[in-house]
Amino acid sequence: MYDFAKRWTDIVGSVLGLILLSPIFLLVAIAIKLDSPGPILADTPMRVGQHRKLFKMYKFRSMIANAHRILRTDPSFKKLYSEYKKSNYKLTKDPRITPVGKIIRKYSLDELPQLINVLRGEMSLVGPRAYYPDELNEQQKNYPESQKYVDIILSGKPGLTGLWQVTGRSEIDFKKRVQMDTAYIQRKSVLYDLLIILKTVPAVISGRGAV
């Protein structure tokens, strides 16, 4: 019953979100095109989804074009890439972020296209963080005890929002994050999902923990 109710909540929520937020989608898309050269949607690597199945996550582009490839392959970004890996795959001062990107990232507007992933069944409105394959492998090397949590987390769909997002987002390290996401997966409650969605609104408005 939980899986059935959660899927229908995802379908209804994503359809309503795509309709009601369509003016914001349009404004963000125009702002991105006026701000810097490149596509409207980010060209990001595949993410690890439910049962370790890879999928393409949709996000508005908040960085320069080909930002992820440049960080990993450009020799001039070698030091920055090392810092990126050491700081839980986040950078507090990332030179790749565009002026418009800083704004849409602070208020999580870059995440809105993930409603398409939710409608397609690749994600849920509420769930764990969706990791890059290399990030997940590297973090498990840094935190070997996290493997037991990761196996549980990947039994569910990653979420547009989740427990760690409304608690502190980038301020929470990998070890704590996987523990929180495991607790969420094991709880399985539609009412708990709705509570997290309600908590997402003030968390997004405040911009706390966003980078």
C-alpha positions as CSV (number, residue, x, y, z in Angstrom):
1,M,0.0,0.0,0.0
2,Y,2.8,2.4,0.8
3,D,4.5,2.0,-2.6
4,F,1.1,2.4,-4.4
5,A,0.2,5.5,-2.4
6,K,3.7,7.0,-2.8
7,R,3.7,6.5,-6.6
8,W,0.3,8.2,-7.0
9,T,1.4,11.0,-4.7
10,D,4.5,11.4,-7.0
11,I,2.3,11.4,-10.2
12,V,-0.2,14.0,-8.9
13,G,2.4,16.1,-7.2
14,S,4.8,16.2,-10.2
15,V,1.9,17.0,-12.7
16,L,0.6,19.8,-10.5
17,G,4.1,21.1,-10.0
18,L,4.9,21.2,-13.7
19,I,1.7,23.1,-14.4
20,L,1.7,25.6,-11.5
21,L,5.4,26.3,-11.7
22,S,5.5,26.6,-15.5
23,P,5.9,30.5,-15.4
24,I,8.9,30.0,-13.1
25,F,10.4,27.4,-15.5
26,L,10.0,30.0,-18.4
27,L,11.6,32.8,-16.4
28,V,14.5,30.7,-15.3
29,A,15.1,29.4,-18.8
30,I,15.2,32.9,-20.2
31,A,17.5,34.1,-17.5
32,I,20.0,31.3,-18.1
33,K,20.1,32.0,-21.9
34,L,20.7,35.7,-21.3
35,D,23.3,35.1,-18.6
36,S,25.8,32.8,-20.3
37,P,26.3,30.7,-23.5
38,G,25.2,27.0,-23.3
39,P,22.1,24.9,-23.0
40,I,19.2,25.6,-20.6
41,L,19.5,22.2,-18.9
42,A,22.7,21.1,-17.3
43,D,24.8,18.4,-19.0
44,T,25.5,16.4,-16.0
45,P,26.8,12.8,-15.6
46,M,24.3,9.9,-14.9
47,R,23.1,9.4,-11.3
48,V,22.6,6.2,-9.3
49,G,19.0,5.4,-8.9
50,Q,16.9,2.7,-7.3
51,H,18.6,-0.7,-7.3
52,R,21.8,1.0,-8.7
53,K,20.1,1.7,-12.1
54,L,21.7,4.8,-13.7
55,F,19.4,7.6,-14.9
56,K,19.7,11.1,-16.4
57,M,18.7,13.8,-13.9
58,Y,17.2,16.9,-15.3
59,K,18.5,20.2,-13.8
60,F,18.6,23.8,-14.9
61,R,22.2,24.8,-15.9
62,S,23.7,26.9,-13.1
63,M,27.3,26.6,-14.2
64,I,29.3,27.2,-17.3
65,A,28.8,24.8,-20.2
66,N,30.4,21.3,-19.7
67,A,31.2,22.2,-16.0
68,H,31.4,18.6,-14.8
69,R,33.7,17.4,-17.6
70,I,36.0,20.5,-17.2
71,L,36.3,19.9,-13.4
72,R,37.4,16.3,-13.9
73,T,39.6,16.6,-17.0
74,D,41.1,20.2,-17.2
75,P,44.5,20.3,-15.6
76,S,43.9,23.9,-14.4
77,F,41.1,22.5,-12.2
78,K,43.1,19.7,-10.7
79,K,43.5,21.5,-7.3
80,L,39.8,22.4,-7.3
81,Y,38.8,18.9,-8.1
82,S,40.8,17.6,-5.2
83,E,39.1,20.1,-2.9
84,Y,35.7,19.1,-4.3
85,K,36.3,15.4,-3.4
86,K,37.6,16.2,0.1
87,S,34.6,18.4,0.9
88,N,31.9,15.8,0.3
89,Y,31.6,16.7,-3.4
90,K,30.6,20.3,-2.8
91,L,32.4,23.5,-3.2
92,T,31.5,26.6,-1.2
93,K,33.2,28.9,-3.7
94,D,32.9,27.3,-7.1
95,P,34.2,29.5,-10.0
96,R,32.2,27.5,-12.5
97,I,28.9,28.9,-11.2
98,T,27.3,31.6,-13.3
99,P,25.7,34.8,-11.8
100,V,22.2,33.5,-12.5
101,G,23.3,30.1,-11.3
102,K,24.1,31.5,-7.8
103,I,20.6,32.7,-7.4
104,I,18.8,29.6,-8.7
105,R,21.0,27.3,-6.7
106,K,20.4,29.3,-3.4
107,Y,16.7,28.8,-3.8
108,S,16.9,25.3,-5.4
109,L,15.2,26.5,-8.6
110,D,17.8,24.5,-10.6
111,E,16.2,21.4,-9.1
112,L,12.7,22.0,-10.5
113,P,13.2,20.0,-13.8
114,Q,13.5,16.9,-11.6
115,L,9.7,16.9,-11.5
116,I,10.1,15.3,-14.9
117,N,12.2,12.5,-13.4
118,V,9.5,12.1,-10.7
119,L,6.8,11.8,-13.4
120,R,8.9,9.3,-15.3
121,G,9.2,7.1,-12.2
122,E,13.0,7.6,-11.9
123,M,12.7,9.7,-8.7
124,S,10.2,10.4,-6.0
125,L,9.1,13.7,-4.5
126,V,10.7,12.6,-1.3
127,G,13.7,10.3,-1.0
128,P,17.5,10.0,-0.5
129,R,20.0,12.1,-2.4
130,A,20.9,10.8,-5.9
131,Y,24.7,10.3,-6.2
132,Y,27.1,10.3,-9.1
133,P,28.7,6.9,-9.5
134,D,32.2,8.1,-8.8
135,E,31.1,10.1,-5.8
136,L,29.3,7.1,-4.3
137,N,32.4,4.9,-4.8
138,E,34.8,7.4,-3.5
139,Q,32.7,8.3,-0.4
140,Q,32.4,4.6,0.5
141,K,36.1,4.3,0.4
142,N,36.4,7.3,2.8
143,Y,33.6,5.9,5.0
144,P,33.8,2.1,4.8
145,E,31.2,1.7,7.5
146,S,28.7,3.4,5.2
147,Q,28.2,0.4,2.9
148,K,25.4,-1.1,5.0
149,Y,23.5,2.2,4.8
150,V,24.1,2.6,1.0
151,D,22.6,-0.8,0.2
152,I,19.4,0.2,2.1
153,I,19.3,3.7,0.5
154,L,19.5,2.3,-3.0
155,S,16.5,0.1,-2.4
156,G,14.4,3.2,-2.8
157,K,14.1,6.0,-5.3
158,P,16.1,9.2,-4.9
159,G,14.1,12.3,-4.1
160,L,13.5,15.8,-5.3
161,T,13.7,16.6,-1.6
162,G,14.5,14.6,1.5
163,L,15.3,14.5,5.2
164,W,18.9,15.7,4.8
165,Q,17.8,18.5,2.4
166,V,15.5,20.0,5.0
167,T,18.0,19.5,7.8
168,G,21.0,21.3,6.4
169,R,21.7,20.2,2.8
170,S,25.4,20.7,2.0
171,E,26.3,21.3,5.7
172,I,25.8,17.6,6.4
173,D,28.7,15.2,5.6
174,F,28.3,11.9,3.7
175,K,28.4,9.7,6.8
176,K,25.6,11.6,8.6
177,R,23.6,11.9,5.3
178,V,23.5,8.2,4.6
179,Q,22.4,7.5,8.2
180,M,19.5,10.0,7.8
181,D,18.5,8.6,4.4
182,T,18.6,5.1,5.8
183,A,16.3,6.1,8.7
184,Y,13.9,7.6,6.1
185,I,13.8,4.5,3.9
186,Q,13.1,2.3,6.9
187,R,10.3,4.5,8.2
188,K,8.1,4.3,5.0
189,S,5.2,6.7,5.7
190,V,3.3,8.9,3.3
191,L,2.4,11.2,6.1
192,Y,6.2,11.5,6.9
193,D,6.7,12.3,3.2
194,L,4.1,15.1,3.4
195,L,5.8,16.5,6.5
196,I,9.2,16.6,4.7
197,I,7.5,18.4,1.8
198,L,6.1,21.0,4.1
199,K,9.5,21.5,5.7
200,T,11.1,21.9,2.3
201,V,9.3,25.3,1.7
202,P,11.0,27.2,4.6
203,A,14.3,25.4,3.9
204,V,14.3,26.5,0.3
205,I,13.2,30.1,1.1
206,S,16.0,30.5,3.7
207,G,18.6,29.0,1.3
208,R,20.3,27.4,4.3
209,G,23.1,25.0,3.3
210,A,22.9,25.7,-0.4
211,V,26.1,26.0,-2.4
